[in-house]
Every structure is written in C-alpha cells, then in structure tokens.
C-alpha cells in the first residue's frame, strides 16, 4: 500500500472506532476529549495538526493536482461546516469571540497565508 492508502486506512478505522466508542460510551469519550481542551495542550495539538496537514498535502500533491486537492479540502470543510451547524450556540460563541478581538486575523494569519498560497497556486494552475 502507498503512504496515502495507509493514512486513509488508519483514518477510516479511527472513524469506525470513534463511532463505536461514541455509541457505547459517549461520556467516557467526551471526558477523554475534554482533557485536550486546555490552552497549552491545544497549542501543541494545533502544531501537530499543522505538521500532519503538510505531510498529507505532500503525499497527496504527488498523486493529484493542486486543483483536485483544493476541491477535496473544500468538500471536507463543507462537511465539517455542516456538522458544526448542529451546534449554533457554539458557532455563535466563536463569532462573538472572533469579533471581540482587536485584530481577529492575527491568531490565524499563518492559516490565511496557507489558504492564500494554495489559492494562488490553484489560480496559476488554472489560468497561467
């Protein structure tokens, strides 16, 4: 199996395991997940996620075009957005916190940079 297939298999298995745990012992799973909601742990987890993003992007972009990668990200975001819409109070708190910042983009500037670079790459790929 290729690295992409291994990663996809692990992720697919994790989704099934998570579904079973959430179906059988939801409180225990939520208690476990809640342990990661401390600011110092969240910062480490965010860096780990960013490393995984670049690793996965590296493997995927060797197999598919940047346009296909971009659209796959869009599909994933839309599914995640749909999931989050089931929790409007949480989304409202997020928006209030974001609006309450002096410079709300400061915390997510690196993420914006990634999106802008990917967008430029997609447009270059499509039109130039």
N, C-alpha and C positions, 0 to 999 in steps of 0.2 A: 504494500500500500504506500501511496505517496504521503508526504507530510500533511497535505491538505486533507486527504482521506482519514488519516489518523486523528487529526484535530476535529474533523466533523464527526467521527465515530465517538470520540470522548465526549463531545458536546451533546450529541444525541442521547448517549447513555445517561449523562448527567441530567438531562431534561426528564427522562423516564424515572430516574431515581428521585429527583426532586418532586415530581408529580406523586409518586408513591408515598414519599415521606409526608408531603403536604396533605395527602388524602388520609393517611393513617395517624400521623402525629403532628398536626399542624402547629400546636402550641410549642412543642419542643423545637420544631424547625424555626419558628419565629423567634424564640428565645436565643437560639444559636445565631440567627441572622442579626439580631439586635446587638450582639456583642461587637459587631463591626461598625456600629453607628457612633463610635467615639471619634472626635475630630482627628486625633493623632493616628488612629488606625485607618480612618477613611483616607487620609493623605497618602499613606503607604499603599493602600489598595488602589487608589487612583493612579499612582505611578506604575503599579504592576499592570493595571488595565491598559495603560498607555503603551507599555512595553509589549503586551500581547497584541494590541492593535497594530503596531508597526511590524511585529513578527508575522502576524496573519496577513497583513497587507503585502508584505514582501513575498510570501509564498503564493498568494492569490494573483498578484500582478505579474508573476512569472507564467501564469496559466491563462489568465483572461485579460481583456483590455481594461484600461482605466475607466472607460465609459460603462462597461459591464459592472466593474467593481463599485463605481459611484451609484449606479442604479440598485445594486444589491444592498448598499448601505441605506439608500432611500427606502427600500422595501422594509428593511429591518427597523428603521426609525418609525415608519408608519405603523408597523405592528406594535412597537413599544409605545408610541403615542396613543394608539387605540387602547392599549392595556391601561395606561395611566389615566385615561379619561373616565375610567370606572371610579376614580378617586378625585372628584372635583375639589374637595376641601384641601387636599394635599397640593394639588396644582395651584389653587388659589394662594396658599401659603408661599409656594415657590415664587409666584409672580409678585406678591407683596414684598418678599424679601429681596428679590431682584430689583424691583423699583425703588426700594428703600436705600440701596447702596448709592454712595456718592458717584462712583464710576462703576456701574454694574458690569461692564465688559472687562474690567481689569482682571478679575479672577479667571475669566475664561478666554483671555486674549490668546494664549497658546493654542487652544482648541479652535478659535476663529482662524488663526494662522493656518492650521492644518486644513480646515474647510476651504479657505481661500486658495491655498496652493493646489488642492485637489480640483477645485472648480476651474482654476486657470488651466490646469493640465487637461481636464475634460474639454474645455473650450478650444484649446490648442489642438487637441486630438481631432475634434470635430470640424473645425473651420480653417486650420492652417496646416 
